[in-house]
Amino acid sequence: MSLRSRFVLAASLTALVALLGACKPKPKPSTLVVRVLRDLRSIYGSEVDRRILEFQGSNPRLPSGEPVVVSSDTGDYKDMLEKQTSSSQDADVILLDAPEDAQASSALELALPQAANICNGVKACPANVPAIIPPQITGNKRQAAQMFVDFLMKAPLQEESAPASTATPATTVPSGTTSGEGTGSTATPSKP
């Protein structure tokens, strides 16, 4: 009987080791970086910085679970625009200061009609602030870039949460009036 018990124990341990070896932790999703080409010295630059921080603070993730991070390309803005071609993969989103900046590259001029206007999100309205996702950006990169542009199109959180006030300002009654109602002290009901 003891031989049979040892065989069962050995078989059980072998099966347990095989099952534990098959269990692997779920791989951590890699971070997807959205590279943004923009003019860091733009009049909207500090507002775009603030909006990027708000976007990052919202812990953006693709439906697949991949975290999304935004990175601004640094360098000479006009030079970076001129280097854009229909096959460039160095920028996922291009934020122009004005639609006229698209004239720096024929690829940007072709993509300009599909650009989103983010003036509301960067407090630049009525100016037109185009955000271009180049057509060669595809797959998860395009999805992440679109998520960022959609965020920029919305008004900042402070403006969305502030209720619109349509009430007229309150008026005060001076304390030295002759009518009994505006004496400046707490009114007490009169007895009939």
C-alpha positions as CSV (number, residue, x, y, z in Angstrom):
1,M,0.0,0.0,0.0
2,S,2.8,2.4,0.7
3,L,4.2,1.9,-2.8
4,R,0.8,2.9,-4.2
5,S,0.6,6.0,-2.0
6,R,4.1,7.1,-3.1
7,F,3.1,6.7,-6.7
8,V,-0.1,8.8,-6.2
9,L,1.9,11.5,-4.4
10,A,4.6,11.6,-7.1
11,A,1.9,11.8,-9.8
12,S,0.1,14.6,-7.9
13,L,3.3,16.6,-7.4
14,T,4.2,16.2,-11.1
15,A,0.7,17.5,-12.2
16,L,0.9,20.4,-9.7
17,V,4.4,21.5,-11.0
18,A,3.1,21.2,-14.6
19,L,0.1,23.4,-13.8
20,L,2.1,26.0,-11.9
21,G,4.6,26.2,-14.8
22,A,1.8,26.9,-17.2
23,C,0.6,29.9,-15.2
24,K,2.4,33.0,-16.4
25,P,1.7,36.5,-15.2
26,K,-0.2,38.7,-17.7
27,P,2.3,40.8,-19.6
28,K,2.3,44.5,-18.7
29,P,1.1,46.6,-21.6
30,S,3.8,48.7,-23.2
31,T,3.3,52.5,-23.0
32,L,2.3,54.1,-26.3
33,V,4.0,57.5,-26.8
34,V,2.2,60.2,-28.9
35,R,4.8,62.5,-30.4
36,V,3.5,66.0,-30.9
37,L,5.2,68.5,-33.2
38,R,4.4,72.0,-32.0
39,D,5.8,75.5,-31.6
40,L,7.0,75.6,-28.0
41,R,7.2,79.4,-28.2
42,S,3.6,79.8,-29.6
43,I,1.3,82.2,-27.9
44,Y,-0.8,79.1,-27.1
45,G,2.3,77.1,-25.8
46,S,1.7,77.4,-22.1
47,E,-2.0,76.5,-22.5
48,V,-1.0,73.4,-24.6
49,D,1.4,72.5,-21.8
50,R,-1.4,72.7,-19.3
51,R,-3.7,70.7,-21.5
52,I,-1.0,68.0,-21.9
53,L,-0.7,67.7,-18.1
54,E,-4.5,67.5,-17.8
55,F,-4.5,64.7,-20.4
56,Q,-1.7,62.8,-18.6
57,G,-3.5,63.3,-15.3
58,S,-6.6,61.6,-16.7
59,N,-4.5,58.3,-17.0
60,P,-5.4,57.8,-20.7
61,R,-5.5,54.3,-22.0
62,L,-6.4,52.6,-25.2
63,P,-9.3,50.1,-25.1
64,S,-6.5,47.4,-25.3
65,G,-5.2,48.7,-21.9
66,E,-2.1,50.4,-23.3
67,P,-1.2,53.6,-21.4
68,V,-0.8,56.7,-23.5
69,V,1.9,59.3,-22.9
70,V,2.4,62.6,-24.8
71,S,5.8,63.8,-25.8
72,S,6.5,67.2,-27.4
73,D,9.2,67.3,-30.1
74,T,11.7,70.1,-29.6
75,G,13.6,72.0,-32.2
76,D,13.0,74.7,-34.7
77,Y,9.3,74.7,-35.4
78,K,9.5,76.0,-39.0
79,D,12.3,73.6,-39.8
80,M,10.4,70.6,-38.4
81,L,7.3,71.6,-40.5
82,E,9.4,71.8,-43.7
83,K,10.7,68.2,-43.1
84,Q,7.2,66.7,-43.0
85,T,6.5,64.5,-46.0
86,S,3.8,62.0,-46.8
87,S,6.0,59.2,-45.4
88,S,7.3,61.0,-42.2
89,Q,6.8,58.9,-39.1
90,D,8.5,61.4,-36.6
91,A,5.3,63.1,-35.5
92,D,1.9,61.6,-34.6
93,V,0.1,64.9,-34.1
94,I,1.1,68.3,-35.6
95,L,-0.2,71.4,-33.9
96,L,0.0,74.4,-36.1
97,D,-0.1,78.0,-34.8
98,A,-2.3,79.0,-37.7
99,P,-3.5,77.3,-40.9
100,E,-1.0,79.3,-42.9
101,D,1.8,77.3,-41.3
102,A,0.8,74.3,-43.4
103,Q,2.4,76.0,-46.4
104,A,5.7,74.9,-45.2
105,S,5.1,71.4,-46.5
106,S,2.9,70.0,-49.3
107,A,2.1,67.0,-47.1
108,L,0.7,69.3,-44.5
109,E,-1.3,71.3,-47.1
110,L,-2.9,68.0,-48.2
111,A,-3.7,67.0,-44.7
112,L,-5.0,70.4,-43.6
113,P,-8.7,69.9,-44.7
114,Q,-9.0,66.9,-42.3
115,A,-7.4,68.9,-39.4
116,A,-9.3,69.4,-36.2
117,N,-9.6,72.9,-34.8
118,I,-8.5,72.9,-31.1
119,C,-9.1,76.6,-30.5
120,N,-11.6,75.9,-27.7
121,G,-9.3,73.6,-25.8
122,V,-6.4,76.0,-25.9
123,K,-8.4,79.1,-25.3
124,A,-7.5,80.6,-28.7
125,C,-10.9,81.1,-30.2
126,P,-11.8,82.7,-32.5
127,A,-8.4,81.8,-34.0
128,N,-8.1,78.6,-36.0
129,V,-5.6,76.2,-34.3
130,P,-5.3,73.1,-36.6
131,A,-4.3,69.7,-35.2
132,I,-3.2,67.3,-37.9
133,I,-2.8,63.6,-37.6
134,P,-0.8,62.6,-40.6
135,P,-2.5,60.0,-42.8
136,Q,0.5,57.6,-42.5
137,I,0.0,57.3,-38.8
138,T,-2.1,54.1,-38.4
139,G,-3.1,51.4,-35.9
140,N,-2.8,52.0,-32.2
141,K,-0.6,55.1,-32.8
142,R,-3.5,56.7,-34.7
143,Q,-6.0,55.7,-32.1
144,A,-3.9,57.3,-29.3
145,A,-3.3,60.4,-31.4
146,Q,-7.0,60.8,-32.0
147,M,-7.7,60.4,-28.3
148,F,-5.3,63.2,-27.6
149,V,-6.8,65.5,-30.3
150,D,-10.3,64.8,-29.1
151,F,-9.2,65.8,-25.6
152,L,-7.7,69.0,-26.9
153,M,-10.9,69.9,-28.7
154,K,-12.9,69.9,-25.5
155,A,-13.0,73.0,-23.2
156,P,-10.7,72.8,-20.2
157,L,-12.1,71.2,-17.1
158,Q,-12.4,74.5,-15.2
159,E,-14.7,76.0,-17.9
160,E,-16.8,72.8,-18.1
161,S,-17.4,72.6,-14.4
162,A,-18.2,76.4,-13.9
163,P,-21.9,77.0,-14.1
164,A,-23.1,79.8,-16.3
165,S,-24.5,82.6,-14.1
166,T,-27.4,84.4,-15.6
167,A,-28.6,86.0,-12.3
168,T,-28.5,89.7,-11.8
169,P,-26.1,91.0,-9.1
170,A,-27.6,91.5,-5.7
171,T,-28.5,95.0,-4.6
172,T,-28.1,96.3,-1.1
173,V,-30.5,98.7,0.7
174,P,-28.9,101.5,2.6
175,S,-29.4,101.4,6.3
176,G,-30.7,104.9,6.7
177,T,-34.0,104.6,4.8
178,T,-37.2,105.9,6.1
179,S,-39.3,102.9,5.2
180,G,-39.4,100.3,8.0
181,E,-38.3,97.5,5.7
182,G,-34.8,98.6,4.8
183,T,-33.4,99.6,8.2
184,G,-30.2,97.5,7.9
185,S,-31.2,95.3,10.9
186,T,-32.9,92.0,10.9
187,A,-36.5,92.4,10.0
188,T,-39.1,91.1,12.5
189,P,-42.6,90.3,11.4
190,S,-45.2,92.9,12.6
191,K,-48.0,91.7,14.7
192,P,-51.5,92.4,13.4
